[in-house]
């Protein structure tokens, strides 16, 4: 199947008892057994639920993986990946990443003797010097949150080929429509399914897709044992969102490019971070690795003043000032005060997450209305 067909039919089957085209929401905790241990394939919904199973099969299909898993949040999915590791193991992570991921790595898992090294992946060849016999995981985001840096996924996977090192990619900003890391050699793909996969800001969810059935089974055991599953109703919502993923991502990308070009030409704007602009330092990598540039845009002010960014955000009308991203509606965010507030100020400054940085999640509204809203906010 091609992608537009996969998002609707990939891994999906009509419900066997009634022929229902849509998967029903199976609101049940447990399942009847014919005899002890003899059942239909479902015992208890923490282990498996037909609605969640349908979503997980869809996730595996659209990411070209062997096994999909759905979690109660993106952070629950990351938590599952880290539980593959043992005390003393080392993780090399991209330095510019979601604040919640950084918080989990440094404030939760470091105390269990996992060692995290945060580095810039602009030059992948330099990563080789950081790899030791204790390195067990490389954690990537691409594009990164919020500075829209790209990582050459294939170069990283080629670097560790033959080594006992997993490569996991947070694919939230791109979505499987734009980028499929498993095709580029990654072992695990992670999503905050709250974002583009769901697409309607109505469910919190996370997802993992494993490259191999063996790795998928290891992750499923951790999911089953730890219990961070996604409920059946939210599974239904994410599955429904996936069916329009391709159409939405096309519009997000079209609007994102229009907004990025507008910002780049605005006299009040200093830097624009968007992989679809020729000014992006990794524009050629974006063309090679991504089908579309996506709907996420970040920018700073020439004044460098936090007050200017706050004033701008307060006067938006069509863009909503709110956490999160990837919904049909356009959202605006102040990373230093919102999504990345858990990263220490000195670390944010080191990375370039300045106090005047604004992150936009460009929705699927009419582009003329989005530009008019930005214009008014700048003019206040």
C-alpha positions in Angstrom: 0.0 0.0 0.0 1.0 3.6 -0.6 0.9 6.0 2.4 -2.5 7.6 1.7 -4.0 4.1 1.6 -2.1 2.9 4.6 -3.5 5.6 7.0 -7.0 4.3 6.2 -6.5 0.5 5.7 -3.0 -0.4 7.0 -3.2 -3.2 9.5 -7.0 -2.7 9.7 -9.8 -5.3 9.5 -13.6 -5.0 9.6 -14.9 -6.1 13.0 -15.5 -9.8 12.7 -18.8 -10.2 14.7 -20.8 -7.4 12.9 -18.7 -6.3 9.9 -18.4 -2.8 11.4 -16.2 -0.7 9.1 -15.1 1.4 12.1 -13.4 -0.4 14.9 -15.7 -0.4 18.0 -14.6 1.1 21.3 -14.2 -2.0 23.4 -14.9 -0.6 26.9 -14.1 -3.7 28.8 -11.4 -4.5 31.4 -11.5 -8.3 30.9 -12.6 -11.0 28.5 -14.4 -14.3 29.0 -12.4 -17.5 28.6 -13.7 -20.8 27.4 -11.4 -22.7 29.8 -8.6 -21.5 32.0 -6.0 -20.1 29.6 -8.2 -20.8 26.6 -9.4 -17.5 25.1 -9.9 -15.5 21.9 -6.5 -13.8 22.2 -7.6 -11.2 24.8 -7.4 -11.8 28.5 -7.1 -8.4 30.2 -7.1 -5.0 28.7 -3.8 -4.0 30.2 -2.2 -6.7 28.0 -4.3 -6.1 24.9 -7.6 -4.5 23.9 -9.1 -4.8 20.4 -9.4 -1.0 20.0 -5.9 -0.3 21.1 -4.7 -3.3 19.0 -6.2 -1.7 15.9 -4.3 1.5 16.6 -1.1 -0.3 17.3 -1.4 -2.2 14.0 -2.0 1.1 12.2 1.1 2.6 13.9 3.3 -0.3 12.7 1.9 0.0 9.2 2.4 3.7 8.7 5.9 3.7 10.2 6.9 0.5 8.3 7.7 -1.3 11.6 7.1 -4.7 13.0 5.2 -3.8 16.2 3.3 -0.7 17.4 2.5 0.1 20.9 0.1 2.8 22.3 0.7 4.6 25.6 -1.1 7.0 27.9 1.3 9.8 26.8 4.4 10.4 24.9 6.4 10.5 28.1 5.0 7.1 29.0 6.3 5.8 25.7 9.8 7.3 26.4 9.7 5.8 29.9 9.2 2.4 28.3 12.2 2.8 26.0 14.5 3.7 28.9 13.4 0.7 30.9 15.1 -1.5 28.3 18.4 -0.2 29.8 20.3 -1.2 32.9 22.2 0.8 35.6 25.5 1.9 34.2 24.3 2.1 30.6 25.1 5.3 28.7 22.7 7.3 26.4 23.8 9.8 23.8 21.0 12.3 23.2 20.5 15.3 20.9 21.0 18.4 23.0 18.0 20.4 21.7 15.0 18.4 22.8 11.6 18.6 24.3 11.7 19.9 27.9 9.7 16.9 29.3 12.2 14.5 27.7 15.1 16.4 29.3 13.4 16.5 32.6 12.7 12.7 32.5 16.3 11.9 31.5 18.0 14.1 34.1 15.6 14.2 37.1 14.2 10.7 37.0 16.5 8.2 35.2 19.9 9.6 36.1 19.3 8.6 39.7 19.0 5.0 38.5 22.6 5.2 37.3 21.9 5.9 33.6 24.4 8.3 32.1 23.1 10.9 29.6 25.4 12.9 27.3 23.7 15.8 25.4 25.4 16.8 22.2 24.9 18.6 18.9 24.4 16.2 16.1 25.3 18.7 13.3 28.5 16.7 12.6 27.6 13.0 13.1 31.2 11.9 12.7 32.1 13.6 16.0 29.6 11.3 17.8 31.9 8.4 17.2 34.3 9.8 19.8 31.6 9.7 22.5 30.6 6.0 22.0 31.9 3.6 24.6 31.3 0.0 25.3 28.6 1.2 27.8 26.7 3.2 25.1 23.3 1.4 24.6 21.0 4.0 23.2 21.1 7.1 20.9 18.1 9.3 21.3 17.3 11.7 18.5 14.7 14.3 17.7 14.5 15.6 14.2 13.4 18.3 13.7 14.3 19.3 17.2 12.0 21.1 19.6 12.1 24.1 19.5 15.1 25.1 17.3 14.2 22.9 14.3 17.6 21.4 14.0 17.8 18.3 11.8 19.7 15.1 12.4 20.9 12.9 9.6 19.2 9.7 10.7 20.8 7.4 8.2 24.3 8.7 9.0 23.7 8.0 12.7 22.4 4.5 12.1 25.3 3.8 9.7 27.7 4.9 12.5 26.5 2.4 15.0 25.8 -0.5 12.6 27.0 -3.8 14.0 27.2 -2.4 17.5 24.9 -3.3 20.4 23.3 0.2 20.3 19.7 1.1 19.7 18.8 4.2 17.8 15.4 5.8 18.8 13.9 8.7 17.0 11.2 11.1 18.3 9.3 11.6 15.1 6.6 13.9 16.6 7.4 17.1 14.7 7.6 15.4 11.3 5.0 12.6 11.5 5.2 9.4 9.4 3.8 11.3 6.4 6.9 13.4 6.3 9.6 11.1 7.6 9.9 7.4 8.4 13.0 6.8 10.6 12.8 2.9 10.4 13.3 3.2 6.7 16.5 5.1 7.5 17.8 2.4 9.9 16.4 3.4 13.2 15.3 0.7 15.7 12.5 2.6 17.5 10.3 5.4 16.5 8.5 7.4 19.2 5.6 9.8 18.9 3.6 12.1 21.2 0.5 10.9 19.4 -1.3 13.8 21.1 0.1 15.9 18.3 -0.1 15.2 14.6 -1.2 11.6 14.8 -4.4 12.6 16.7 -4.5 16.0 15.1 -7.5 17.4 16.9 -6.2 18.4 20.4 -8.7 16.0 22.1 -6.6 13.2 23.4 -3.3 12.6 25.2 -1.4 9.6 23.8 2.0 8.2 23.0 3.3 5.7 20.6 6.3 3.4 19.9 7.0 1.5 16.8 9.7 -1.2 16.8 11.8 -2.2 13.8 11.7 -5.9 14.7 9.2 -8.3 16.3 11.8 -9.3 18.9 12.3 -5.7 20.1 8.6 -5.1 19.9 8.0 -8.0 22.3 10.5 -6.6 24.8 8.8 -3.2 24.7 5.4 -4.8 25.0 6.5 -6.7 28.1 7.6 -3.4 29.7 4.3 -1.8 28.7 2.3 -4.7 30.2 4.4 -4.9 33.3 4.5 -1.1 33.9 0.9 -0.4 32.9 1.3 2.9 30.9 -1.3 1.9 28.3 -3.7 4.0 26.2 -7.4 3.5 27.0 -9.8 2.3 24.3 -11.7 5.6 23.8 -8.5 7.6 23.3 -7.1 4.8 21.1 -10.2 5.3 18.9 -9.6 9.0 18.7 -6.0 8.6 17.6 -6.9 6.0 15.1 -9.6 8.3 13.7 -7.0 11.1 13.5 -4.5 9.0 11.6 -7.0 8.5 8.7 -6.7 12.2 7.7 -3.0 12.5 8.6 -1.7 12.8 5.0 -4.2 15.5 4.1 -3.6 17.5 7.2 0.2 17.3 6.9 0.1 18.6 3.4 -1.9 21.6 4.6 0.3 22.1 7.7 3.3 22.2 5.5 1.8 24.5 2.9 0.8 27.0 5.6 4.0 26.5 7.5 6.1 27.6 4.5 3.9 30.6 3.9 4.2 31.7 7.6 8.0 31.1 7.6 8.6 33.2 4.5 6.4 36.0 6.0 8.4 36.0 9.2 11.7 35.9 7.4 10.7 39.1 5.6 9.3 40.9 8.6 11.4 43.8 9.9 10.9 42.9 13.6 12.1 39.3 13.2 15.7 38.3 13.6 16.0 34.5 13.0 13.5 32.1 11.6 13.9 28.4 12.3 12.2 26.3 9.6 13.7 23.5 7.5 11.7 24.5 4.4 13.6 27.8 4.1 16.8 27.9 2.0 18.3 29.9 4.9 18.1 26.9 7.1 21.6 25.5 7.5 20.4 21.9 6.8 18.0 22.8 4.0 19.6 20.1 1.7 19.2 17.4 4.4 15.6 18.4 4.8 15.0 17.9 1.1 16.7 14.5 1.3 15.2 13.2 4.5 11.7 14.9 4.7 8.9 14.7 2.2 7.5 18.1 3.4 9.0 20.8 5.7 6.1 20.5 8.2 4.1 23.0 10.2 6.4 23.9 13.1 8.1 27.3 12.9 10.2 29.2 15.6 11.6 32.7 15.4 13.3 35.4 17.5 13.0 39.2 17.6 15.6 41.7 16.4 15.2 43.5 19.7 16.0 40.3 21.7 13.5 41.3 24.3 11.3 38.9 26.2 8.8 41.6 26.5 8.3 41.9 22.8 7.6 38.2 22.4 5.1 38.2 25.3 3.4 41.3 23.9 3.2 39.6 20.5 1.8 36.4 21.9 -0.8 38.2 24.0 -2.3 39.9 20.9 -2.7 36.9 18.7 -6.3 35.9 18.0 -6.4 33.1 15.4 -3.3 31.5 16.8 -4.1 30.3 20.4 -1.5 30.8 23.1 -1.3 27.3 24.5 1.0 24.3 25.2 1.1 21.5 22.6 1.2 21.4 18.8 0.0 19.4 15.8 -3.7 20.1 16.0 -5.8 21.5 13.2 -5.8 24.8 15.0 -2.8 27.1 15.0 -1.0 27.4 18.4 1.7 29.7 19.7 4.1 29.0 22.5 6.9 30.7 24.5 9.4 27.8 25.1 11.4 29.5 27.8 8.3 30.1 29.9 6.2 27.1 28.8 7.3 23.9 27.2 11.0 24.2 28.0 10.8 25.9 31.4 12.0 22.6 33.1 15.4 23.1 31.3 17.7 25.3 33.5 18.1 28.8 32.2 21.9 28.5 31.7 21.3 25.3 29.6 18.6 27.1 27.5 21.0 30.0 26.9 23.7 27.5 25.8 21.4 25.9 23.3 20.0 29.1 21.9 16.5 28.9 23.4 16.4 32.6 24.2 13.8 34.5 26.2 12.4 36.1 23.0 12.0 32.8 21.1 8.4 32.0 19.9 7.3 28.6 18.6 4.4 28.4 16.3 2.4 25.3 15.4 0.8 26.3 12.1 -2.6 24.8 11.6 -4.8 24.2 8.6 -6.8 27.5 8.6 -6.7 29.8 5.5 -3.3 31.2 5.1 -4.6 34.7 4.6 -6.2 34.7 8.0 -3.0 33.4 9.7 -0.8 36.1 8.1 -3.4 38.8 9.0 -3.3 37.6 12.6 0.5 37.7 12.8 0.5 41.1 11.2 -1.9 42.5 13.8 0.1 41.0 16.6 3.3 42.6 15.4 1.5 45.9 14.9 0.2 46.2 18.5 
